[in-house]
Amino acid sequence: MRSTLNAKDQKRRPQGTPYRRPQRDPVRVLAFEALRAVDERDAYANLVLPGLLRAAEREAAAKGREFDRRDAALATELVYGTLRHQGTYDAVLAACVDRPLREVDPPVLDVLALGAHQLLATRIPPHAAVSATVDLARVVLGEGRARFVNAVLRRVAAQDLAGWLGQVAPSYDEDAEQHLAVVHSHPRWIVSALWDALGGGRAGIEDLLTADNERPEVTLVARPGRSTAAEVAASLPDGATEPGRWSPYAVRLAEGGDPAAVEAVREGRAGVQDEGSQLVAAALAAVPVEGRDEWWLDGCAGPGGKAALLAGLAAGRGARLVAAEKQPHRARLVARSLAGNPGPYQVVVADGTHPAWAPGSFDRVLVDVPCTGLGALRRRPEARWRRREADVPGFAPLQRGLLTEALRAVRAGGVVGYATCSPHPAETRAVVEDVLAREPGAEWIDARPFMPDVPSLGPGPDLQLWPHLHGTDAMYLALLRRTTP
């Protein structure tokens, strides 16, 4: 992300210059504050933005004004659009600024990026986009920096996005990866990693990168034993929901739908969960096991979405889920998600690499391991700018350790699901192959039959979901059966 804030520009307005009081636009000020939180505190937009929106609503109400859904929608678009396309906008701004971007103060870059997004990717008229952004700069940066913002954005406004891409991106034939990186606003190393994982030619990778930059749907999960997808949908007005594409527990909210307004979500009978995550948990539950099927383990349970779905499925069969989470604050989130489950369950604070249970204790085990999160860039666009290629091998020991202990925790005949929200080959198949080579008595199960209605899952025996093919996060799943004690 961008570097720390420098001292503010203290230049004074030249004598005789006409003065116009800047208009404080609460929507754009909110968007700027969200970008600063992401940059300065490594906050995630999906966590910081709801609080800022609620504060804006309270402030407007106290002043006798309204901060309505259109204001919230515009603020959300400005924040997420700017973060998703930051790489493209930085390339454009670099061509419009007379010094390296690293020498421009981060708050100024945030304002410039907000202006570039309005100019290049929205239907806001160019003169209005420049004027509103310069007013924002005058409010949050001061007069001197506002003049700089004005000059730069007028240069940006000289061309549309296609014209700028033709200037700042190399041609595909000259440098395919860098072309895709600039056009689709992903770091080059991520483009390379995703292309390796996906395989194929240009069309597939462009479709994937395009999908990464689209706003994801809000998907709910009806928690078994507490509600059904039909009940959740029936509780909302006609046209407010659509069925899930693949998961029988999924309900998709119409654009702009607020999950906090859904009674089943407020009561814990449903939750917000990507359909890919639902499919992974359901697939593990669907694998036949011989004999006992009484004890299930979620070995990396925080923050609790998959655990809540597994607990409901386990309860329906008379089984008990143990949800283990290393971090106490995340374990509390798991307990909150599981509260009200119809059957018995247990939440424990435990490290899956140093288990608190005896070998062979469980019939089913899920480990959704920590990873780079490259499969969820639609939801957390800032992650693409935080992650570095050097981060990938740093996860490997933990991923291998969790899978190794999961295989030891399951009894002979039991099943383990290894899942990760990353399609990077080093975090998926390479981990499974390495552990199987060192851990005797386990074998692959073809995972694809346990997502029977989902197409294009790969050659097997593991499977990979994709945003552009399935409308889900890029979840990976390998299913393994313990063959010997």
Residue, then its C-alpha position, 0 to 999 in steps of 0.5 A: m500500500r502507499s506510504t505514510l502521510n507527510a506534512k500538509d502543504q501550507k501554501r497560501r492562496p495568491q493575493g487577489t485570487p477569487y475564493r469559492r468556499p469548498q462544498r463539503d460533500p459527505v459522500r466523497v469525504l466518506a470515500f476518502e476516509a475509507l481509503r485512508a483507513v485502508d492505507e494507513r491502518d491496513a483496514y479492509a474496506n468491507l469492515v471499515l465502510p459499514g461503520l463509516l456509512r452508519a456514522a454518515e447517516r447519524e451525522a446527516a440525521a443530526k443536521g436534519r438531512e438525509f444520507d439515503r441509499r443512493d448516497a451509500a451506493l455512490a460511496t460504496e462504488l467510489v471506494y471499491g471501484t478505486l481500490r479495484h482499479q488502483g493499478t490502472y489509475d496509478a499508471v494513468l496518473a503517473a503519465c499526468v504527474d511530473r514526478p514519480l508517484r512515490e514522491v506524491d503524498p498518499p492522501v493526495l494520491d487517494v484523492l487523485a485516484l477517486g477523481a480518476h475513477q469518476l472520470l474514467a469509470t463512471r457516468i459522472p460528467p467530466h466537469a462535475a467529476v473534476s469540480a467535486t474532487v477539487d472541492l474534496a481536495r480543498v476540504v481534506l488537503g488544503e488549497g495548495r494541494a487542491r490546485f495540484v489535484n485540479a491540474v492533474l485531473r484536467r490532464v486525466a480528463a483529456q482522454d477516456l479509459a480506452g485512450w489512456l490504456g492504449q498509451v500506458a499499457p504495453s501491447y499484448d504481443e509485446d508483454a502479455e502479462q504486463h498488458l493484462a496487469v495494467v488493463h485489469s489492475h492486478p499486480r503482474w505476479i498475480v496475473s502470472a500465478l492465476w494464469d498458471a492455475l487456470g491454464g489455457g489462452r488469453a480469453g480465460i485469463e481475461d475473463l477471470l481478471t474481469a470477474d475479479n473487478e466486478r462487484p460480487e453478489v451478496t449471498l446468504v446461507a440458510r443454516p440447516g436445522r434453523s432455516t431453509a433457503a425457501e424460508v429465507a426467500a419467502s420472508l423477503p419481498d418479491g424480487a428481493t432474492e434469487p435462488g443460489r446457482w449451486s448450493p441448496y442452502a444459498v439465497r442471493l440478494a438483489e443488488g443493493g440488498d442489505p443482509a442486516a435487514v434480513e430477519a433470519v440473519r439478525e436471528g442467526r438462522a442465516g448468515v452471509q457466505d459465498e456460495g463456494s464456501q457453502l459448496v466446500a462444506a456440503a461436499l465434505a458432508a456428502v462423502p460416504v464413510e463406513g461405520r461410525d459418523e458421529w464426530w466432525l472437526d472444523g480445524c480452522a473454524g474462524p470466523g465461523g461460516k463453514a462451521a455453522l453450516l457443518a454443525g447444522l448438517a452434523a446435527g441432522r445426522g445425530a453427529r457433533l461438531v468440534a470447531a477449533e480456532k487458534q485465536p480467542h477473538r475468532a473463536r468467540l465469532v465461531a461461538r456466535s455463529l453456532a449459537g442456536n444450532p439444533g444439535p450438540y457442538q463444542v468450540v475450542v481454542a486450539d492450534g490445529t498443528h498441535p492438536a488437543w485431541a487424540p489421533g483417529s478421534f474424528d470421522r470427518v475433518l475440514v481444514d480451510v487453511p490460512c492462505t494469500g486469499l487470491g481467490a477472494l479479490r472481488r470481495r477484498p480488492e485491497a488484498r491484491w496490493r498488499r500481498r507480495e509474491a514472497d508471501v506465498p511460500g510463507f504459508a506453506p509450512l502452516q498449510r502442510g502442518l494443518l493438513t498433516e495433523a488433519l489426516r492424523a486426527v481422522r480415523a481409518g475410513g474417515v475423510v479430510g477436506y483440504a480447502t483454501c480460498s486461493p487457486h495458486p498452485a503452491e497453495t493447492r495441489a502442491v501442498v496435498e501432493d507433498v503431504l501425501a508423499r510423506e504421510p502414509g495411509a491416505e488417498w485421494i477421493d475424486a471430489r467432483p461427484f460431490m458437487p454434482d451439478v457444478p460444471s468445469l471443476g477441472p480434471g480431478p481428483d481435486l476441484q477448483l471453483w472460479p469467479h468467471l465460471h461459477g460466480t463464486d470465490a476461487m475456492y479449492l477443495a481436495l478430499l482425502r480418505r484415511t486408509t490405515p490407522 
